[in-house]
Amino acid sequence: MSDFFIYLGLGFDHITDPRGYDHILFVVALCAIYTLRQWRQVLILVTAFTIGHSITLALATLRLIDYSTDFIELLIPITILITAITNFFYKEPRTRLMPVSAAKEPTRPWRYGLALVFGLIHGMGFSNYLRSLLGREASIVEPLLAFNIGLELGQLVIVSLILGLAFVVVDLLRNSRLRWTLIVSGIVAGMALSLIISR
C-alpha cells in the first residue's frame, strides 16, 4: 500500500508541477468558458478527458502501442491551442431579462468529444514519465492505477481553482464572462503557441 501512495503522489505532483505546465494549460483552456454553477458540465467534460488519457496511459505504459515521443510532445500544445481557439467563439448568455441562474446555457456536447480525443494524446504524454518511474517493476498494474488516480486528483484541484477564480471575477466582481473567457483563452493560446514554436 505504501507503493500505491507513492505513485499516487507522483501522479498528483506530475500534473500540478508548474515546470510541466502544458497539461495545466489544457485543463484551464477546457474550463475557461464555464462558471461554478456549471460544475456538472465541467465534471462530464473532465470525465471525458480522463477516459481518453486513461486508455492511452495504460496502453502506452504496457507497451501495447508505439509512437514518436517528439511527435506527441508537439501534439500536446497543439491540442491546447485548438481548445483555446474554440473558446474565442463563446457567446455570453443573455441574462438581462432573467436571473443569472435561469439563463439558458448551451451544453456544447461536441466539447466532450474534443476532450476525449485530446485526452488520448495527453495520456501518451503522461506515459513517458510513468514508464521512466516504473523501471523494472514486477507488476505495473497497481502503480498504473495509483498514478492515474493521482493525476485525477491533481486535475480536480486545477479545475476547482479555475472555477473558483471565475466565480470571484464573474459573479462577485460582476465582470463580463465573455471578457474573462477571452482573456484566459488568449493567455493560454499565447503560451501554447510558444510551446509549439519551441518544440
C-alpha positions in Angstrom: 0.0 0.0 0.0 2.9 2.4 0.6 4.0 2.0 -3.0 0.4 2.8 -4.1 0.5 6.1 -2.2 4.0 6.8 -3.6 2.8 6.5 -7.2 -0.5 8.4 -6.3 1.6 11.3 -5.1 3.9 11.2 -8.1 0.8 11.4 -10.4 -0.6 14.3 -8.4 2.8 16.1 -8.5 3.3 15.5 -12.2 0.1 17.2 -13.3 0.4 20.1 -10.8 4.1 20.7 -11.4 4.4 24.3 -12.7 7.5 23.3 -14.6 5.5 20.9 -16.8 2.6 23.3 -17.2 1.3 22.1 -20.6 -1.3 19.8 -19.0 -2.3 22.5 -16.7 -2.8 24.8 -19.6 -5.1 22.3 -21.3 -7.3 21.9 -18.3 -7.5 25.7 -17.9 -8.5 26.0 -21.6 -11.2 23.3 -21.2 -12.8 25.1 -18.2 -12.3 28.7 -19.4 -15.9 29.1 -20.7 -17.6 27.7 -17.6 -18.6 29.0 -14.2 -19.0 27.4 -10.8 -22.8 27.0 -11.5 -21.9 24.7 -14.4 -19.9 22.3 -12.4 -22.0 19.3 -13.7 -21.0 20.1 -17.3 -17.4 20.5 -16.2 -17.5 17.2 -14.4 -18.7 15.4 -17.6 -16.0 17.3 -19.6 -13.2 16.3 -17.2 -14.5 12.7 -17.1 -14.3 12.6 -20.9 -10.7 13.8 -20.8 -10.0 11.3 -18.0 -11.4 8.4 -20.1 -9.3 9.4 -23.0 -6.0 9.7 -21.2 -6.6 6.7 -19.0 -6.9 4.5 -22.1 -3.7 5.6 -23.8 -1.8 5.9 -20.5 -2.5 2.2 -19.8 -1.8 1.1 -23.4 1.4 3.0 -23.7 2.7 2.1 -20.3 2.0 -1.6 -21.0 3.8 -1.0 -24.4 0.8 -2.1 -26.4 1.1 1.0 -28.6 4.2 2.6 -30.1 4.6 6.2 -31.2 7.1 9.0 -31.6 7.7 10.8 -28.3 8.7 14.0 -30.2 5.5 14.0 -32.2 3.3 13.6 -29.1 5.2 16.4 -27.4 4.4 18.6 -30.3 0.7 17.5 -30.5 0.1 18.3 -26.8 0.5 22.1 -27.2 -1.4 21.9 -30.5 -4.4 20.4 -28.6 -4.1 23.3 -26.1 -4.1 25.9 -28.9 -7.1 24.4 -30.6 -9.1 24.2 -27.4 -8.2 27.9 -26.6 -9.2 28.9 -30.1 -12.6 27.3 -29.8 -13.2 29.4 -26.7 -12.9 32.6 -28.8 -16.3 31.6 -30.4 -18.0 31.6 -27.0 -21.2 33.7 -26.8 -22.2 35.1 -23.5 -25.8 34.1 -22.5 -28.3 36.9 -22.3 -29.2 37.5 -18.6 -30.6 41.0 -18.6 -34.2 39.9 -18.6 -33.9 36.9 -16.3 -31.9 35.9 -13.2 -28.4 34.6 -13.8 -29.3 31.2 -12.5 -32.1 30.9 -15.1 -30.0 31.9 -18.1 -30.1 29.3 -20.8 -26.8 27.7 -21.1 -25.9 25.5 -24.2 -24.5 22.1 -23.3 -21.9 22.1 -26.2 -21.8 18.3 -26.4 -19.0 18.4 -29.1 -16.6 19.7 -26.4 -16.9 16.3 -24.6 -15.8 14.5 -27.8 -13.0 17.0 -28.2 -11.9 16.4 -24.5 -12.0 12.6 -25.1 -9.9 12.7 -28.3 -7.4 15.1 -26.9 -7.2 13.0 -23.7 -5.9 10.2 -25.8 -3.0 12.3 -26.9 -2.2 13.6 -23.4 -2.3 10.0 -22.0 0.7 9.2 -24.2 2.5 12.2 -22.9 1.8 11.1 -19.3 3.1 7.6 -20.1 6.7 8.8 -20.9 7.1 10.0 -17.3 5.4 6.9 -15.7 7.5 4.4 -17.7 10.7 6.1 -16.6 9.5 5.7 -13.0 8.5 2.1 -13.2 11.9 0.8 -14.3 11.9 -2.9 -13.7 8.8 -3.2 -11.5 7.4 -6.8 -11.5 3.8 -5.6 -11.8 2.8 -2.3 -13.2 -1.0 -2.6 -12.7 -1.0 -1.1 -9.2 1.4 1.7 -9.9 -0.5 2.5 -13.1 -3.8 2.7 -11.2 -2.3 4.8 -8.4 -0.5 7.2 -10.8 -3.8 7.7 -12.8 -5.8 8.4 -9.6 -3.1 10.9 -8.6 -3.4 12.6 -12.0 -7.2 12.9 -11.5 -6.9 14.4 -8.0 -4.4 17.0 -9.3 -6.7 17.7 -12.2 -9.6 18.3 -9.9 -7.5 20.7 -7.9 -6.8 22.7 -11.1 -10.5 22.6 -12.1 -11.5 23.8 -8.6 -9.0 26.7 -8.7 -10.1 27.9 -12.2 -13.8 27.7 -11.4 -13.3 29.4 -8.1 -11.3 32.2 -9.8 -14.1 32.5 -12.4 -16.7 32.8 -9.6 -14.8 35.6 -8.0 -14.1 37.5 -11.2 -17.5 37.0 -12.9 -20.0 36.5 -10.1 -18.6 38.5 -7.2 -16.8 41.3 -9.1 -19.5 41.3 -11.9 -17.2 41.2 -14.8 -18.3 40.0 -18.2 -18.0 36.3 -18.7 -17.0 36.9 -22.3 -14.1 39.2 -21.3 -13.0 36.6 -18.7 -13.1 33.8 -21.3 -11.3 35.8 -24.0 -8.5 37.0 -21.6 -7.9 33.5 -20.1 -8.1 31.8 -23.5 -5.8 34.4 -25.1 -3.1 33.9 -22.4 -3.4 30.1 -22.8 -3.3 30.3 -26.6 -0.2 32.5 -26.5 1.6 30.1 -24.1 0.6 27.1 -26.3 1.9 28.8 -29.4 5.2 29.5 -27.6 5.4 25.8 -26.7 4.7 24.7 -30.3 7.5 27.0 -31.7 10.0 25.8 -29.1 9.2 22.1 -29.8 
